[in-house]
Amino acid sequence: MIHSRFDKLNASLQISDLDAVILNPGPTLTYLSGLHFHLMERPVVLLFAKDQDPAIVLPELELQKVASLPYKLQVFAYPENPSEWDAAFWKANWRRTASIAFAGI
């Protein structure tokens, strides 16, 4: 079921002007990925770019939630120190594609 949702989102991206969709915790992230997170001071972000496996940026303490998913997910975890968080977000975007110019959030 999750794969069909990914396929539908990818098809929508193909006909839109967006290069990616970025989701934070909430019903849409849960519906699309099956993952359950809540909004907190440590950000969790799911990145879905055209024709690519989804990626997630999350705190290291949440890694267990993505350890055994039934689909491929690129994981970028960050440590407790807030000054190091931006590195995980840059890595996630850079490895996804350097061409994400327009993203729906």
Secondary structure as UniProt FT lines:
FT   HELIX           2..14
FT   STRAND          20..23
FT   HELIX           27..33
FT   STRAND          45..49
FT   TURN            50..51
FT   STRAND          55..59
FT   HELIX           60..66
FT   TURN            67..68
FT   STRAND          74..78
FT   HELIX           82..84
FT   HELIX           85..96
FT   TURN            98..99
FT   STRAND          103..104
//
